[in-house]
Amino acid sequence: MGSQRSPLGFSGDQTTAWPTLQFQVESTPTASNVLFNSWSHDIGGFDCCGGPQGGDAALHYGNCPFPAWPKCETNSSTDSGSQLLVRWLQHGALSAVDRVHCGGCNREFWNFPNFAAMQSAMHLRNELFPYIYTENHLTRDTGISLVHPVYYDAPQLDRSYEVPSEYLFGSAMLVQPIVQPIPAGEAKLTQSTWLPPGEWSDWLGQKAYAAGESGLDVSAEYSVNELPMFVRTGSVVPMRTNASLLQTVAFSDPLVWVVWPGSSSSSSSGSGSVSSGNATVYEDDGSTLRFEDGALAATTMSWSRGHSEGGGLSITVQPTVGSFDVGCSAEDGFEYAGPGADLQDIGAVPSADKCCDACAGYSNCAFWTWNKGAGNRCVLKVSRRGRRANSSAVSGVAPRRMASTRSHRFQLRSPDFAAHPPVSVELNGAALPKVAQGSGEVGWYVQTEEEAGTSSFATATGALMIHSASIKLSEQVSIEVRSK
């Protein structure tokens, strides 16, 4: 107790076994009860022990089914072991800390069976970066961790304390990592999930559920690449594309706003009572504590359902409020030499403005220092040499710069759009054309298969995809979707 003040923490060296994964899934959310947000575990398990396990461990785990020391390579050498690593990676992707580690084992999962499913979990983690970063910002304000128990949502119901393998991932999502292998000879397994009271959608937006005052149990089949993931109907989850991982700016470009509007008409499995929603993305330089002094940018998106015949949706992205970039007004710039810093001395320049301009000439330059007392010396802070600059907040590279423009993408995940494609889509009052899927052009289409170059963990068939061109952060983005 108390160590959460100096994160991050972890649950110790675990045995590589399915019951261990189950324990991690059930215990990780409870760390939020003592305000331990940055709680982690060794994804895949730490000990690849092999053979019998003595003492009480044998009662719970039996014999370790994986190779013994010293030739233990990985827990992924068998189909069941490979699935174990897949499911652990999926849990890690939907945890506060995504950290693969083991003692004397091989965790290079691209070498083993089910690699595509493992890769998909890692893609999902990257795509959720804006959502995770924002939710961690909210944790700082509210004390509610990114991963927290379901009974936070419905403390009045006994049922919410009886589903320890489920947890809330941020304010919008409920997930239930799978902790058992798919039966031999089968392609999927059946999993039952309890949804707290309210209106929910599955991750792909194919089904909507109205959970009454006592909640709702739902069952579905899941392949090795799938797990129970649900979103509150009306929610907006900000995401990014995998390509943006290599960007040197903090702002994901494009920023992907994924909306679950539910169905426009009531049905036995869903409802149409949710008519609006919103979300705010918080962004900073990713490396310093300057956000405590106001170096923070916030972008808000809202949507509402039209009331005309056939429905339709209105979407608005407000101009970004605030900034975390370092301008050229301060004579001495912003001096920073933290972890991962490479200070590039470019010598004497005539003014602070010229030093700032020099920094702007580097895509991976974060801050600059101009020292008049040292002969007008200009020093730039750029990303670590020998590494590809990216936008990960924990990558050890230079703090990121703030862009002046970016494009937006919108995904409306609802069964409505597959059955009733839009009549028209307008961006800031101008008609947007219908374009081919995967073309990357400004326009819209209804997705029928996974878009080339991106991953959404599974294909959101029927999602309405809208792409905008680069727009200044100071401008408002308005989209009107008119349906039949």
Phi, psi and omega in degrees: 000134180100338183288348177294347177290340181232069183292164011253164179243170177210168192268009177096178182279108185263159173284141179281095184197155180301316178299331177293317177300317179301318179296319180297317180298320184280330185269332184302314180299330183289346175300333179293338180294339176245025175063029179262089183285315185273064182258134185224180177206163179283102183297127183095349184090150182266313186269121172255077195281314183074148175074189182295150174245128184277172175066207183295337183301324181296330180292329185263322190248340185069203178285139176291123187277007187249164184305149182273167172297154357267003186266014179295126181255316185190166172270010187255014185279347177241166180297315179295319179295322177296317177299323179300316179292322176302309184294327178289321177294323177296318176297318179297321179297334181248041176232173179291324183232126182254096192224113178267133183195150171198168180258112178072013182252166174258118177247022176282083194291349177288352180265001192235168178303154179064027180300321182302320179291322178294317179298320180298321178296320179291323176297317179302315180302314181294320181295329182277004186307311180301322179294313181296316182297318179294316181296326176291327174297318179293326177302320180299328181273326188255337185084356179269120186291158176307314177256120181213157186296156179296332182290352169296329184276327182219067184294343182279349184254127177301327183300329183291342178267358185253013181231063187293344179275358175256153174204162177269130180250093187076194186275347188247337194244145170237129183229157179219088179304143180275134188236028177210152181285156171292133181306145180304135179084354180256155178262342182215165171232157181264133180230136177257136182231137176263127179258128177297166179305141181133189181249132187228158173229150172289166188302323183275354180077018182276333183226145176242145183229134175254105180268119182287199185297335180259006182084187185210133173266129178232146180235146177205164177262142184227133174278180181294340180265008184229158172204162180297115176225125182230152182230139175300128178302134183098348184288156172238123178248112178286134182223180176219169177273159178295331180298331183287353177301330184269001180286149180261006176255157181287326184286119175297131183225109006280158170267125185259117178261112182257123187242137173248085185281355185076192180266148181283347179229144181293148176210176182292334183257351181213189180211164179240023186282338179280119186243000180198166177189171181200166176203153176235134176258127176255134183221146175216193186284351173082358185223338185242177177259020181296340179299335178295337178257016174101002178280076189212142178239140181230132178236126185246135176237139177225156177221156176210151181270137178289156182254003179282168181299131182091354176079231188107162183227146172245133182234136179224129171250117182284155175304144180295134180255129178091171182205151174236004181285158178259117181276193183252023183270331182280132185297321184258006178066206179237114185271124182209132180217049183279191181303137178085002184279135166244118181265118182256112181274113180259009175086202185278135171230154190291337185206166176297324179299320180293325177293318178296320177298323179296321177297319181295341180281352179251127180293337182248021175270127182260310184222166181221158176225129175241118186247102181295325181288348180248037177076037179059035184289133179246125179235131180252145174256115181239174184290161183304134180294144176084002179235147177284126179292138175216182187256020177285134182289343183241027187276347183081013177259180184296152172305148188270153179269160180264129179283163177261339178221161168195161177262163180238145170235150182229135172239121176254104186265096181208143178297345182301319192285332176291321182277327184225084179302152182299151172282319180203155175228130180241139176244116182050042175086351181254141182295134175263136181282157170279129185237169179285142179299136177080001181286336183078001181284157175292125183156202182217157174201163174260121188288132178247341176205172186301133182290137182298134175088355178227167177222138175238033179071320171205159187289125178271071181299132180091356178289139174276122182251126181233127180245132174252161173279173179299134183229141179300143181297341181274356183259151175273142177249123180237131179232135176241126177247119179250129183251171179289000000 
